[in-house]
């Protein structure tokens, strides 16, 4: 009982951790390296949330969970690969200036839905469920709550002899600073 009282007393005066967080939504453009359809022809959508914590005045650790559409599309014959992932990035962000920061990190992606084919004709290829991704990006803050983010996210591992390469452009809204 004494230990519980001491623990409660100490916790009243201890430093509490301060976390920030928010929501993000935007557009993706993607390419699958190795599919012989050069170019970022597949547009998609992304949305999710994030939580971050300051490590220093300029450096933050950020955890995200987001839905991301990826794939590839041949504009001439209609062949497409549509992939839908849940991604879990872990990033470090560094404030270069008050309104501008850069970011890098790694993430895990889990495939939740896949389609490969022409129009409604589906080909039957088993797609691997796991992807490991590297992230490189930058953000510009318009206000304390509103920012835009651009991110380049190539796969580190090959998915059935292919690699996903995605560029995302998102609007971010800080719910908690």
C-alpha positions in Angstrom: 0.0 0.0 0.0 2.9 2.4 0.8 4.4 1.7 -2.6 1.1 2.6 -4.3 0.9 5.9 -2.3 4.5 6.8 -3.1 4.0 6.0 -6.8 0.9 8.2 -7.0 2.7 11.0 -5.2 5.7 10.8 -7.5 3.5 10.6 -10.6 1.8 13.9 -9.6 5.1 15.8 -9.8 6.8 13.9 -12.7 7.2 15.3 -16.2 4.4 14.2 -18.5 5.2 13.3 -22.1 3.7 15.6 -24.7 2.5 14.1 -27.9 1.1 15.8 -31.0 -1.1 14.2 -33.7 -3.4 14.8 -36.5 -5.0 13.6 -39.7 -3.7 13.4 -43.3 -5.3 12.9 -46.7 -4.2 13.3 -50.3 -3.2 11.9 -53.6 -0.7 9.2 -54.7 1.0 8.6 -58.0 2.7 5.3 -58.3 4.9 3.1 -60.5 5.9 -0.5 -60.2 9.6 -0.9 -61.1 10.1 -3.9 -63.3 6.6 -4.1 -64.9 7.9 -2.7 -68.2 5.3 0.2 -68.0 7.6 3.1 -67.3 6.2 6.1 -65.6 3.9 7.2 -62.7 0.6 6.5 -64.5 -1.4 5.1 -61.6 -3.2 7.7 -59.5 -4.7 6.9 -56.1 -5.8 8.1 -52.7 -4.2 8.1 -49.2 -5.6 8.9 -45.8 -4.5 8.3 -42.2 -3.4 9.6 -38.9 -0.2 10.3 -37.1 1.2 10.8 -33.6 4.5 12.6 -32.9 6.8 13.5 -30.0 9.5 16.0 -29.9 13.0 14.6 -29.2 14.7 18.0 -29.4 13.6 21.5 -30.4 14.0 20.5 -34.1 13.8 16.7 -34.2 10.6 14.7 -33.8 9.7 11.0 -33.9 6.5 10.3 -35.8 4.3 7.2 -36.0 1.6 6.9 -38.7 -1.1 4.6 -39.8 -2.4 5.2 -43.3 -4.4 3.6 -46.2 -2.5 3.9 -49.5 -3.5 3.0 -53.1 -0.6 2.0 -55.3 -0.1 0.2 -58.6 0.7 0.6 -62.2 -1.3 1.3 -65.3 -0.6 1.1 -69.1 -2.4 4.0 -70.7 -2.4 2.3 -74.1 -3.9 -1.2 -73.5 -5.8 -0.7 -70.2 -3.7 -3.2 -68.3 -3.4 -2.2 -64.6 -2.3 -3.4 -61.2 -4.2 -2.0 -58.3 -2.8 -2.5 -54.8 -4.3 -1.3 -51.6 -2.1 -1.2 -48.5 -2.3 -0.3 -44.8 1.1 1.3 -44.1 2.7 1.9 -40.7 5.6 4.4 -41.1 8.0 5.3 -38.3 9.7 8.6 -39.3 12.1 11.2 -38.0 11.3 14.8 -38.9 13.7 17.6 -38.7 12.7 21.3 -38.7 15.0 23.2 -41.1 13.1 26.4 -40.6 10.0 27.2 -38.5 7.6 26.4 -41.4 9.7 23.8 -43.3 10.8 20.3 -42.3 12.3 17.2 -43.9 11.6 13.6 -43.0 12.9 10.1 -43.4 12.2 6.7 -42.1 11.1 3.1 -42.6 7.7 1.5 -42.6 5.8 -1.8 -42.9 3.0 -2.2 -45.4 0.3 -4.9 -45.4 -1.6 -5.6 -48.7 -5.3 -5.7 -48.1 -6.6 -5.9 -51.7 -5.1 -6.5 -55.1 -6.3 -6.5 -58.7 -4.2 -7.3 -61.8 -5.8 -7.4 -65.2 -7.4 -5.6 -68.2 -10.7 -3.8 -67.5 -12.8 -6.4 -65.5 -10.7 -9.4 -66.6 -8.7 -10.4 -63.6 -5.4 -12.3 -63.8 -4.6 -14.7 -61.0 -1.3 -14.0 -59.5 -0.6 -14.4 -55.8 0.7 -11.1 -54.5 2.9 -11.0 -51.4 1.2 -9.4 -48.4 4.3 -7.7 -46.9 6.2 -4.7 -48.1 9.0 -2.7 -46.4 9.3 0.9 -47.4 11.8 3.7 -47.1 10.4 7.3 -46.8 11.9 10.6 -47.9 9.8 13.7 -47.7 9.3 17.4 -46.8 6.5 19.4 -45.3 5.6 23.1 -45.4 3.5 24.5 -42.6 1.0 27.2 -43.6 -0.2 27.6 -40.0 0.4 25.8 -36.7 -2.3 23.3 -37.7 -2.3 23.1 -41.5 0.6 21.8 -43.7 1.3 20.1 -47.0 3.6 17.1 -47.4 5.3 15.6 -50.3 6.9 12.1 -49.9 8.8 9.7 -52.1 8.4 6.1 -50.9 10.1 3.2 -52.7 9.9 -0.4 -51.6 13.0 -1.9 -50.1 12.0 -5.4 -50.9 10.9 -6.8 -54.2 7.3 -7.9 -54.5 7.2 -10.8 -57.0 10.2 -9.3 -58.9 8.7 -5.9 -58.8 9.1 -2.8 -56.5 6.5 -0.3 -55.6 7.5 3.3 -56.0 5.0 5.9 -54.8 4.9 9.7 -54.6 2.3 11.1 -52.2 1.0 14.7 -51.8 -1.0 15.2 -48.7 -2.8 17.9 -46.7 -2.1 17.5 -42.9 -4.2 18.8 -40.1 -2.7 18.9 -36.6 -5.4 18.1 -34.0 -2.9 18.2 -31.1 0.3 20.4 -31.1 
